[in-house]
């Protein structure tokens, strides 16, 4: 009798999806800051980040499919996502004026809202957690929650 190799547990898949979201924000930030293409950044993340050890610290393994989808869809739908973000922001603070990490976060979250079946409330919760990772002491997580709630209601009103 042969046994099939056991895949990742439900908890591990959840952690890998969360890591993919965090990495997608980092990748989108890197693309903007360094002027790199999505393909170049994707290769770098697959080769040097997912599950690798850097400076004695093991980086999390990520869901490669979700990471790729968020990165590709954020690039493909960037204009629409940025317009949704702008409508959620106050007039004096369009997306071009906000912190580049937040801009990358809104683009990754917007891609997941527009292009996956993930419930919007899950997307909001996950990306608020990402905001907490980048801004542990600031008010940014509350700001992210408010902006993503507005974006979700526009992108998927039937979920509310």
OpenMM code with the backbone's topology and positions (N, CA, C; nanometers):
from openmm import Vec3, app, unit

residues = "UNK UNK UNK UNK UNK UNK UNK UNK UNK UNK UNK UNK UNK UNK UNK UNK UNK UNK UNK UNK UNK UNK UNK UNK UNK UNK UNK UNK UNK UNK UNK UNK UNK UNK UNK UNK UNK UNK UNK UNK UNK UNK UNK UNK UNK UNK UNK UNK UNK UNK UNK UNK UNK UNK UNK UNK UNK UNK UNK UNK UNK UNK UNK UNK UNK UNK UNK UNK UNK UNK UNK UNK UNK UNK UNK UNK UNK UNK UNK UNK UNK UNK UNK UNK UNK UNK UNK UNK UNK UNK UNK UNK UNK UNK UNK UNK UNK UNK UNK UNK UNK UNK UNK UNK UNK UNK UNK UNK UNK UNK UNK UNK UNK UNK UNK UNK UNK UNK UNK UNK UNK UNK UNK UNK UNK UNK UNK UNK UNK UNK UNK UNK UNK UNK UNK UNK UNK UNK UNK UNK UNK UNK UNK UNK UNK UNK UNK UNK UNK UNK UNK UNK UNK UNK UNK UNK UNK UNK UNK UNK".split()
positions = [
    Vec3(0.0838, -0.1180, 0.0000),
    Vec3(0.0000, 0.0000, 0.0000),
    Vec3(0.0887, 0.1248, 0.0000),
    Vec3(0.0576, 0.2166, -0.0889),
    Vec3(0.1351, 0.3407, -0.0951),
    Vec3(0.0554, 0.4536, -0.0310),
    Vec3(0.1267, 0.5444, 0.0254),
    Vec3(0.0619, 0.6613, 0.0842),
    Vec3(0.1010, 0.7835, 0.0041),
    Vec3(0.0054, 0.8690, -0.0107),
    Vec3(0.0326, 0.9941, -0.0805),
    Vec3(0.1005, 1.0894, 0.0164),
    Vec3(0.1956, 1.1671, -0.0345),
    Vec3(0.2570, 1.2669, 0.0534),
    Vec3(0.1505, 1.3666, 0.1002),
    Vec3(0.1600, 1.3977, 0.2232),
    Vec3(0.0638, 1.4915, 0.2813),
    Vec3(0.1020, 1.6343, 0.2437),
    Vec3(0.0047, 1.7108, 0.1956),
    Vec3(0.0288, 1.8506, 0.1604),
    Vec3(0.0270, 1.9376, 0.2847),
    Vec3(0.0424, 2.0660, 0.2647),
    Vec3(0.0415, 2.1566, 0.3797),
    Vec3(-0.0938, 2.1526, 0.4517),
    Vec3(-0.0882, 2.1697, 0.5800),
    Vec3(-0.2111, 2.1732, 0.6601),
    Vec3(-0.2883, 2.3012, 0.6284),
    Vec3(-0.4113, 2.3051, 0.6738),
    Vec3(-0.4953, 2.4249, 0.6553),
    Vec3(-0.4257, 2.5471, 0.7157),
    Vec3(-0.3700, 2.5294, 0.8339),
    Vec3(-0.3008, 2.6402, 0.9015),
    Vec3(-0.1787, 2.6852, 0.8218),
    Vec3(-0.1036, 2.5897, 0.7679),
    Vec3(0.0143, 2.6239, 0.6883),
    Vec3(-0.0258, 2.6952, 0.5593),
    Vec3(-0.1332, 2.6496, 0.4950),
    Vec3(-0.1804, 2.7186, 0.3733),
    Vec3(-0.2211, 2.8624, 0.4065),
    Vec3(-0.2855, 2.8823, 0.5209),
    Vec3(-0.3243, 3.0168, 0.5636),
    Vec3(-0.1990, 3.1042, 0.5811),
    Vec3(-0.0965, 3.0501, 0.6483),
    Vec3(0.0280, 3.1263, 0.6680),
    Vec3(0.0950, 3.1577, 0.5345),
    Vec3(0.0919, 3.0618, 0.4426),
    Vec3(0.1546, 3.0839, 0.3116),
    Vec3(0.0800, 3.1910, 0.2324),
    Vec3(-0.0513, 3.1959, 0.2445),
    Vec3(-0.1296, 3.2999, 0.1761),
    Vec3(-0.1012, 3.4366, 0.2385),
    Vec3(-0.0913, 3.4408, 0.3699),
    Vec3(-0.0582, 3.5675, 0.4381),
    Vec3(0.0806, 3.6152, 0.3958),
    Vec3(0.1762, 3.5237, 0.3889),
    Vec3(0.3115, 3.5596, 0.3463),
    Vec3(0.3103, 3.6093, 0.2016),
    Vec3(0.2298, 3.5475, 0.1161),
    Vec3(0.2210, 3.5911, -0.0242),
    Vec3(0.1721, 3.7354, -0.0328),
    Vec3(0.0775, 3.7712, 0.0526),
    Vec3(0.0259, 3.9096, 0.0524),
    Vec3(0.1359, 4.0074, 0.0953),
    Vec3(0.2079, 3.9728, 0.2012),
    Vec3(0.3173, 4.0582, 0.2484),
    Vec3(0.4230, 4.0726, 0.1401),
    Vec3(0.4627, 3.9614, 0.0794),
    Vec3(0.5630, 3.9665, -0.0270),
    Vec3(0.5130, 4.0447, -0.1484),
    Vec3(0.3848, 4.0353, -0.1791),
    Vec3(0.3311, 4.1113, -0.2929),
    Vec3(0.3454, 4.2611, -0.2684),
    Vec3(0.3190, 4.3047, -0.1459),
    Vec3(0.3371, 4.4467, -0.1130),
    Vec3(0.4843, 4.4853, -0.1281),
    Vec3(0.5741, 4.4016, -0.0757),
    Vec3(0.7168, 4.4303, -0.0886),
    Vec3(0.7594, 4.4356, -0.2349),
    Vec3(0.7081, 4.3416, -0.3141),
    Vec3(0.7449, 4.3363, -0.4555),
    Vec3(0.6941, 4.4598, -0.5312),
    Vec3(0.5704, 4.4995, -0.5048),
    Vec3(0.5161, 4.6181, -0.5709),
    Vec3(0.5920, 4.7439, -0.5292),
    Vec3(0.6282, 4.7516, -0.4030),
    Vec3(0.7101, 4.8634, -0.3564),
    Vec3(0.8431, 4.8640, -0.4314),
    Vec3(0.9076, 4.7476, -0.4389),
    Vec3(1.0374, 4.7366, -0.5052),
    Vec3(1.0275, 4.7729, -0.6526),
    Vec3(0.9209, 4.7307, -0.7180),
    Vec3(0.9035, 4.7657, -0.8597),
    Vec3(0.8990, 4.9164, -0.8778),
    Vec3(0.8254, 4.9844, -0.7911),
    Vec3(0.8131, 5.1296, -0.8024),
    Vec3(0.9433, 5.1997, -0.7650),
    Vec3(1.0031, 5.1583, -0.6533),
    Vec3(1.1226, 5.2269, -0.6031),
    Vec3(1.2436, 5.2064, -0.6935),
    Vec3(1.2589, 5.0847, -0.7477),
    Vec3(1.3778, 5.0534, -0.8271),
    Vec3(1.3511, 5.0527, -0.9768),
    Vec3(1.2251, 5.0736, -1.0158),
    Vec3(1.1923, 5.0728, -1.1578),
    Vec3(1.2096, 4.9361, -1.2221),
    Vec3(1.1882, 4.8299, -1.1453),
    Vec3(1.2039, 4.6942, -1.1973),
    Vec3(1.0724, 4.6423, -1.2549),
    Vec3(1.0830, 4.5467, -1.3445),
    Vec3(0.9644, 4.4853, -1.4030),
    Vec3(0.9072, 4.3807, -1.3081),
    Vec3(0.7819, 4.3458, -1.3301),
    Vec3(0.7177, 4.2413, -1.2495),
    Vec3(0.7916, 4.1089, -1.2650),
    Vec3(0.8356, 4.0769, -1.3860),
    Vec3(0.9067, 3.9502, -1.4082),
    Vec3(1.0371, 3.9446, -1.3296),
    Vec3(1.1131, 4.0533, -1.3307),
    Vec3(1.2404, 4.0559, -1.2585),
    Vec3(1.2183, 4.0416, -1.1085),
    Vec3(1.1217, 4.1133, -1.0568),
    Vec3(1.0941, 4.1074, -0.9130),
    Vec3(1.0415, 3.9692, -0.8754),
    Vec3(0.9530, 3.9142, -0.9563),
    Vec3(0.8984, 3.7800, -0.9285),
    Vec3(1.0116, 3.6777, -0.9193),
    Vec3(1.1022, 3.6797, -1.0170),
    Vec3(1.2155, 3.5857, -1.0155),
    Vec3(1.2981, 3.6019, -0.8890),
    Vec3(1.3241, 3.7280, -0.8513),
    Vec3(1.4033, 3.7524, -0.7303),
    Vec3(1.3352, 3.6938, -0.6070),
    Vec3(1.2059, 3.7144, -0.5953),
    Vec3(1.1343, 3.6623, -0.4788),
    Vec3(1.1347, 3.5100, -0.4775),
    Vec3(1.1115, 3.4475, -0.5920),
    Vec3(1.1127, 3.3012, -0.5977),
    Vec3(1.2515, 3.2463, -0.5663),
    Vec3(1.3562, 3.3108, -0.6194),
    Vec3(1.4920, 3.2597, -0.6028),
    Vec3(1.5558, 3.2936, -0.4678),
    Vec3(1.5234, 3.4105, -0.4118),
    Vec3(1.5990, 3.4570, -0.2959),
    Vec3(1.5174, 3.4874, -0.1710),
    Vec3(1.3859, 3.4738, -0.1762),
    Vec3(1.3080, 3.5094, -0.0581),
    Vec3(1.2218, 3.3964, -0.0046),
    Vec3(1.1397, 3.3381, -0.0878),
    Vec3(1.0449, 3.2368, -0.0402),
    Vec3(1.1190, 3.1238, 0.0312),
    Vec3(1.1022, 3.1147, 0.1628),
    Vec3(1.1590, 3.0061, 0.2410),
    Vec3(1.3102, 3.0077, 0.2537),
    Vec3(1.3751, 3.1155, 0.2137),
    Vec3(1.5209, 3.1233, 0.2191),
    Vec3(1.5677, 3.1744, 0.3551),
    Vec3(1.6948, 3.1560, 0.3801),
    Vec3(1.7549, 3.2105, 0.5014),
    Vec3(1.8366, 3.3326, 0.4621),
    Vec3(1.8077, 3.4448, 0.5280),
    Vec3(1.8781, 3.5697, 0.5014),
    Vec3(1.9284, 3.6234, 0.6343),
    Vec3(2.0588, 3.6459, 0.6424),
    Vec3(2.1213, 3.6989, 0.7637),
    Vec3(2.0804, 3.6178, 0.8874),
    Vec3(2.0795, 3.4860, 0.8730),
    Vec3(2.0480, 3.3987, 0.9846),
    Vec3(1.9004, 3.3874, 1.0189),
    Vec3(1.8150, 3.4518, 0.9407),
    Vec3(1.6713, 3.4470, 0.9671),
    Vec3(1.6015, 3.3784, 0.8508),
    Vec3(1.5181, 3.2797, 0.8835),
    Vec3(1.4453, 3.2084, 0.7782),
    Vec3(1.3214, 3.2877, 0.7384),
    Vec3(1.3105, 3.3153, 0.6086),
    Vec3(1.1943, 3.3869, 0.5570),
    Vec3(1.0803, 3.2875, 0.5347),
    Vec3(0.9604, 3.3359, 0.5472),
    Vec3(0.8429, 3.2501, 0.5348),
    Vec3(0.8271, 3.1971, 0.3930),
    Vec3(0.7761, 3.0758, 0.3853),
    Vec3(0.7367, 3.0192, 0.2563),
    Vec3(0.6040, 3.0844, 0.2200),
    Vec3(0.5842, 3.1134, 0.0925),
    Vec3(0.4625, 3.1824, 0.0489),
    Vec3(0.3907, 3.1011, -0.0576),
    Vec3(0.2621, 3.1271, -0.0718),
    Vec3(0.1826, 3.0653, -0.1769),
    Vec3(0.2242, 3.1310, -0.3083),
    Vec3(0.2973, 3.0592, -0.3931),
    Vec3(0.3488, 3.1210, -0.5157),
    Vec3(0.2380, 3.1624, -0.6125),
    Vec3(0.1279, 3.0875, -0.6139),
    Vec3(0.0187, 3.1211, -0.7054),
    Vec3(-0.0491, 3.2517, -0.6650),
    Vec3(-0.0759, 3.2688, -0.5360),
    Vec3(-0.1383, 3.3934, -0.4909),
    Vec3(-0.0432, 3.5103, -0.5115),
    Vec3(0.0838, 3.4925, -0.4772),
    Vec3(0.1825, 3.5982, -0.4971),
    Vec3(0.1850, 3.6435, -0.6429),
    Vec3(0.1949, 3.5464, -0.7342),
    Vec3(0.2009, 3.5781, -0.8770),
    Vec3(0.0735, 3.6473, -0.9229),
    Vec3(-0.0385, 3.5967, -0.8782),
    Vec3(-0.1662, 3.6562, -0.9202),
    Vec3(-0.1790, 3.7996, -0.8703),
    Vec3(-0.1449, 3.8245, -0.7427),
    Vec3(-0.1548, 3.9606, -0.6896),
    Vec3(-0.0617, 4.0552, -0.7633),
    Vec3(0.0592, 4.0102, -0.7887),
    Vec3(0.1557, 4.0946, -0.8587),
    Vec3(0.1071, 4.1256, -1.0007),
    Vec3(0.0689, 4.0228, -1.0740),
    Vec3(0.0252, 4.0429, -1.2124),
    Vec3(-0.1020, 4.1264, -1.2216),
    Vec3(-0.1986, 4.0973, -1.1363),
    Vec3(-0.3261, 4.1698, -1.1414),
    Vec3(-0.3098, 4.3142, -1.0940),
    Vec3(-0.2224, 4.3372, -0.9963),
    Vec3(-0.1981, 4.4747, -0.9512),
    Vec3(-0.1392, 4.5578, -1.0648),
    Vec3(-0.0512, 4.4972, -1.1424),
    Vec3(0.0069, 4.5674, -1.2570),
    Vec3(-0.0998, 4.5878, -1.3652),
    Vec3(-0.1741, 4.4821, -1.3967),
    Vec3(-0.2755, 4.4903, -1.5024),
    Vec3(-0.3873, 4.5893, -1.4699),
    Vec3(-0.4273, 4.5931, -1.3454),
    Vec3(-0.5415, 4.6741, -1.3036),
    Vec3(-0.5001, 4.7993, -1.2255),
    Vec3(-0.3726, 4.8382, -1.2352),
    Vec3(-0.3229, 4.9486, -1.1530),
    Vec3(-0.4049, 5.0763, -1.1693),
    Vec3(-0.4381, 5.1154, -1.2896),
    Vec3(-0.5136, 5.2397, -1.3095),
    Vec3(-0.6487, 5.2327, -1.2382),
    Vec3(-0.7196, 5.1229, -1.2524),
    Vec3(-0.8500, 5.1085, -1.1879),
    Vec3(-0.8353, 5.1057, -1.0352),
    Vec3(-0.7358, 5.0318, -0.9871),
    Vec3(-0.7131, 5.0235, -0.8422),
    Vec3(-0.6763, 5.1607, -0.7867),
    Vec3(-0.5896, 5.2329, -0.8564),
    Vec3(-0.5510, 5.3670, -0.8106),
    Vec3(-0.6711, 5.4618, -0.8094),
    Vec3(-0.7592, 5.4493, -0.9064),
    Vec3(-0.8794, 5.5335, -0.9078),
    Vec3(-0.9706, 5.4991, -0.7895),
    Vec3(-0.9855, 5.3702, -0.7610),
    Vec3(-1.0656, 5.3296, -0.6440),
    Vec3(-1.0036, 5.3841, -0.5152),
    Vec3(-0.8710, 5.3764, -0.5072),
    Vec3(-0.8008, 5.4271, -0.3883),
    Vec3(-0.8197, 5.5770, -0.3762),
    Vec3(-0.8040, 5.6485, -0.4868),
    Vec3(-0.8233, 5.7939, -0.4849),
    Vec3(-0.9623, 5.8313, -0.4350),
    Vec3(-1.0635, 5.7572, -0.4769),
    Vec3(-1.2000, 5.7876, -0.4319),
    Vec3(-1.2170, 5.7615, -0.2821),
    Vec3(-1.1344, 5.6750, -0.2259),
    Vec3(-1.1418, 5.6453, -0.0826),
    Vec3(-1.0604, 5.7441, 0.0007),
    Vec3(-0.9721, 5.8174, -0.0629),
    Vec3(-0.8866, 5.9137, 0.0071),
    Vec3(-0.9487, 6.0529, 0.0017),
    Vec3(-0.9037, 6.1384, 0.0904),
    Vec3(-0.9515, 6.2763, 0.0849),
    Vec3(-0.8892, 6.3463, -0.0356),
    Vec3(-0.9567, 6.4471, -0.0838),
    Vec3(-0.9163, 6.5152, -0.2067),
    Vec3(-0.7729, 6.5669, -0.2005),
    Vec3(-0.7306, 6.6144, -0.0862),
    Vec3(-0.5963, 6.6723, -0.0757),
    Vec3(-0.4865, 6.5670, -0.0700),
    Vec3(-0.5240, 6.4391, -0.0577),
    Vec3(-0.4238, 6.3335, -0.0462),
    Vec3(-0.4493, 6.2229, -0.1478),
    Vec3(-0.4290, 6.2502, -0.2776),
    Vec3(-0.4449, 6.1434, -0.3769),
    Vec3(-0.3361, 6.0376, -0.3589),
    Vec3(-0.3543, 5.9249, -0.4215),
    Vec3(-0.2624, 5.8117, -0.4038),
    Vec3(-0.1171, 5.8496, -0.4329),
    Vec3(-0.0949, 5.9413, -0.5246),
    Vec3(0.0422, 5.9816, -0.5582),
    Vec3(0.1136, 6.0468, -0.4395),
    Vec3(0.0380, 6.0996, -0.3418),
    Vec3(0.0988, 6.1693, -0.2284),
    Vec3(0.1162, 6.0818, -0.1047),
    Vec3(0.0638, 5.9610, -0.1056),
    Vec3(0.0744, 5.8794, 0.0151),
    Vec3(0.2049, 5.8000, 0.0155),
    Vec3(0.2365, 5.7464, 0.1303),
    Vec3(0.3570, 5.6659, 0.1510),
    Vec3(0.3631, 5.5537, 0.0463),
    Vec3(0.4787, 5.5311, -0.0153),
    Vec3(0.4878, 5.4284, -0.1196),
    Vec3(0.4567, 5.2866, -0.0694),
    Vec3(0.4823, 5.2590, 0.0568),
    Vec3(0.4462, 5.1278, 0.1108),
    Vec3(0.2946, 5.1133, 0.1138),
    Vec3(0.2252, 5.2181, 0.1552),
    Vec3(0.0788, 5.2137, 0.1554),
    Vec3(0.0239, 5.2039, 0.0135),
    Vec3(0.0868, 5.2728, -0.0783),
    Vec3(0.0436, 5.2663, -0.2188),
    Vec3(0.0545, 5.1221, -0.2689),
    Vec3(0.1651, 5.0558, -0.2388),
    Vec3(0.1840, 4.9163, -0.2793),
    Vec3(0.0811, 4.8266, -0.2115),
    Vec3(0.0531, 4.8533, -0.0852),
    Vec3(-0.0455, 4.7751, -0.0112),
    Vec3(-0.1837, 4.7899, -0.0733),
    Vec3(-0.2238, 4.9115, -0.1048),
    Vec3(-0.3557, 4.9332, -0.1647),
    Vec3(-0.3654, 4.8655, -0.3019),
    Vec3(-0.2562, 4.8639, -0.3756),
    Vec3(-0.2583, 4.8000, -0.5071),
    Vec3(-0.2714, 4.6484, -0.4940),
    Vec3(-0.1980, 4.5885, -0.4017),
    Vec3(-0.2084, 4.4433, -0.3814),
    Vec3(-0.3471, 4.4060, -0.3301),
    Vec3(-0.3980, 4.4812, -0.2338),
    Vec3(-0.5318, 4.4533, -0.1796),
    Vec3(-0.6387, 4.4748, -0.2855),
    Vec3(-0.6248, 4.5809, -0.3637),
    Vec3(-0.7206, 4.6069, -0.4701),
    Vec3(-0.7212, 4.4948, -0.5726),
    Vec3(-0.6045, 4.4422, -0.6048),
    Vec3(-0.5960, 4.3300, -0.6986),
    Vec3(-0.6694, 4.2088, -0.6427),
    Vec3(-0.6526, 4.1822, -0.5148),
    Vec3(-0.7207, 4.0661, -0.4562),
    Vec3(-0.8717, 4.0882, -0.4521),
    Vec3(-0.9139, 4.2105, -0.4242),
    Vec3(-1.0578, 4.2385, -0.4220),
    Vec3(-1.1213, 4.2237, -0.5597),
    Vec3(-1.0511, 4.2712, -0.6627),
    Vec3(-1.1065, 4.2705, -0.7980),
    Vec3(-1.0938, 4.1364, -0.8690),
    Vec3(-0.9921, 4.0595, -0.8361),
    Vec3(-0.9565, 3.9467, -0.9216),
    Vec3(-0.9582, 3.8102, -0.8542),
    Vec3(-1.0079, 3.8015, -0.7322),
    Vec3(-1.0168, 3.6708, -0.6668),
    Vec3(-1.1543, 3.6573, -0.6025),
    Vec3(-1.1811, 3.5396, -0.5539),
    Vec3(-1.3071, 3.5127, -0.4843),
    Vec3(-1.2930, 3.5305, -0.3335),
    Vec3(-1.1771, 3.5754, -0.2877),
    Vec3(-1.1561, 3.5954, -0.1444),
    Vec3(-1.2581, 3.6966, -0.0934),
    Vec3(-1.3302, 3.6634, 0.0131),
    Vec3(-1.4270, 3.7593, 0.0671),
    Vec3(-1.3587, 3.8923, 0.1030),
    Vec3(-1.4222, 4.0048, 0.0698),
    Vec3(-1.3609, 4.1350, 0.0964),
    Vec3(-1.3203, 4.1548, 0.2424),
    Vec3(-1.3997, 4.1049, 0.3352),
    Vec3(-1.3637, 4.1225, 0.4764),
    Vec3(-1.2338, 4.0488, 0.5112),
    Vec3(-1.2093, 3.9358, 0.4459),
    Vec3(-1.0835, 3.8636, 0.4657),
    Vec3(-0.9683, 3.9452, 0.4082),
    Vec3(-0.9889, 4.0012, 0.2890),
    Vec3(-0.8854, 4.0846, 0.2261),
    Vec3(-0.8508, 4.2020, 0.3182),
    Vec3(-0.9526, 4.2672, 0.3702),
    Vec3(-0.9292, 4.3823, 0.4585),
    Vec3(-0.8499, 4.3391, 0.5811),
    Vec3(-0.8938, 4.2335, 0.6478),
    Vec3(-0.8253, 4.1857, 0.7686),
    Vec3(-0.6801, 4.1499, 0.7395),
    Vec3(-0.6587, 4.0778, 0.6306),
    Vec3(-0.5225, 4.0357, 0.5957),
    Vec3(-0.4309, 4.1558, 0.5686),
    Vec3(-0.4801, 4.2536, 0.4944),
    Vec3(-0.3945, 4.3667, 0.4603),
    Vec3(-0.3808, 4.4667, 0.5749),
    Vec3(-0.4751, 4.4710, 0.6665),
    Vec3(-0.4551, 4.5486, 0.7895),
    Vec3(-0.3415, 4.4842, 0.8693),
    Vec3(-0.3366, 4.3513, 0.8712),
    Vec3(-0.2249, 4.2818, 0.9372),
    Vec3(-0.0923, 4.3132, 0.8691),
    Vec3(-0.0922, 4.3219, 0.7365),
    Vec3(0.0289, 4.3602, 0.6636),
    Vec3(0.0695, 4.5022, 0.7046),
    Vec3(-0.0270, 4.5913, 0.7140),
    Vec3(0.0023, 4.7294, 0.7561),
    Vec3(0.0645, 4.7299, 0.8957),
    Vec3(0.0138, 4.6450, 0.9847),
    Vec3(0.0708, 4.6365, 1.1200),
    Vec3(0.2163, 4.5891, 1.1164),
    Vec3(0.2483, 4.5015, 1.0215),
    Vec3(0.3865, 4.4537, 1.0088),
    Vec3(0.4795, 4.5673, 0.9665),
    Vec3(0.4322, 4.6544, 0.8787),
    Vec3(0.5146, 4.7650, 0.8309),
    Vec3(0.5104, 4.8867, 0.9238),
    Vec3(0.3997, 4.9067, 0.9924),
    Vec3(0.3798, 5.0251, 1.0768),
    Vec3(0.3293, 4.9819, 1.2149),
    Vec3(0.4124, 4.9140, 1.2940),
    Vec3(0.3633, 4.8583, 1.4208),
    Vec3(0.3223, 4.9631, 1.5244),
    Vec3(0.3729, 5.0821, 1.5158),
    Vec3(0.3444, 5.1838, 1.6171),
    Vec3(0.2534, 5.2960, 1.5676),
    Vec3(0.2242, 5.2988, 1.4395),
    Vec3(0.1532, 5.4133, 1.3838),
    Vec3(0.0032, 5.3944, 1.3718),
    Vec3(-0.0588, 5.4965, 1.3143),
    Vec3(-0.2034, 5.4943, 1.2898),
    Vec3(-0.2385, 5.4355, 1.1539),
    Vec3(-0.1374, 5.3983, 1.0794),
    Vec3(-0.1586, 5.3487, 0.9439),
    Vec3(-0.2552, 5.2295, 0.9357),
    Vec3(-0.2485, 5.1306, 1.0271),
    Vec3(-0.3441, 5.0191, 1.0156),
    Vec3(-0.4906, 5.0645, 1.0187),
    Vec3(-0.5239, 5.1630, 1.0996),
    Vec3(-0.6617, 5.2145, 1.1029),
    Vec3(-0.6953, 5.2852, 0.9717),
    Vec3(-0.6001, 5.3591, 0.9193),
    Vec3(-0.6166, 5.4266, 0.7912),
    Vec3(-0.6382, 5.3237, 0.6806),
    Vec3(-0.5559, 5.2189, 0.6794),
    Vec3(-0.5680, 5.1121, 0.5809),
    Vec3(-0.7056, 5.0476, 0.5912),
    Vec3(-0.7515, 5.0212, 0.7117),
    Vec3(-0.8826, 4.9602, 0.7315),
    Vec3(-0.9920, 5.0471, 0.6673),
    Vec3(-0.9876, 5.1760, 0.6924),
    Vec3(-1.0905, 5.2666, 0.6398),
    Vec3(-1.0868, 5.2726, 0.4869),
    Vec3(-0.9682, 5.2854, 0.4302),
    Vec3(-0.9554, 5.2957, 0.2846),
    Vec3(-0.9981, 5.1639, 0.2185),
    Vec3(-0.9538, 5.0517, 0.2732),
    Vec3(-0.9898, 4.9226, 0.2136),
    Vec3(-1.1390, 4.8940, 0.2270),
    Vec3(-1.1992, 4.9359, 0.3357),
    Vec3(-1.3437, 4.9178, 0.3499),
    Vec3(-1.4170, 4.9924, 0.2383),
    Vec3(-1.3760, 5.1154, 0.2132),
    Vec3(-1.4360, 5.1950, 0.1058),
    Vec3(-1.4138, 5.1277, -0.0296),
    Vec3(-1.2909, 5.0827, -0.0545),
    Vec3(-1.2592, 5.0170, -0.1812),
    Vec3(-1.3403, 4.8884, -0.1987),
    Vec3(-1.3536, 4.8115, -0.0924),
    Vec3(-1.4273, 4.6848, -0.0993),
    Vec3(-1.5742, 4.7083, -0.1307),
    Vec3(-1.6315, 4.8105, -0.0702),
    Vec3(-1.7726, 4.8406, -0.0950),
    Vec3(-1.7944, 4.8837, -0.2404),
    Vec3(-1.6943, 4.9462, -0.2995),
    Vec3(-1.7041, 4.9833, -0.4406),
    Vec3(-1.6796, 4.8619, -0.5308),
    Vec3(-1.5772, 4.7838, -0.4992),
    Vec3(-1.5402, 4.6714, -0.5851),
    Vec3(-1.6384, 4.5551, -0.5775),
    Vec3(-1.6909, 4.5287, -0.4573),
    Vec3(-1.7770, 4.4115, -0.4373),
    Vec3(-1.8955, 4.4464, -0.3477),
    Vec3(-1.9826, 4.5369, -0.3903),
    Vec3(-2.0922, 4.5825, -0.3051),
    Vec3(-2.1859, 4.4690, -0.2612),
    Vec3(-2.1947, 4.3652, -0.3427),
    Vec3(-2.2849, 4.2542, -0.3077),
    Vec3(-2.2384, 4.1791, -0.1831),
    Vec3(-2.1130, 4.1962, -0.1444),
    Vec3(-2.0589, 4.1271, -0.0259),
    Vec3(-2.0994, 4.1974, 0.1030),
    Vec3(-2.1588, 4.3162, 0.0889),
    Vec3(-2.1978, 4.3919, 0.2085),
    Vec3(-2.3469, 4.3964, 0.2136),
] * unit.nanometer
topology = app.Topology()
chain = topology.addChain("A")
for resn in residues:
    res = topology.addResidue(resn, chain)
    for name in ("N", "CA", "C"):
        topology.addAtom(name, app.Element.getBySymbol(name[0]), res)
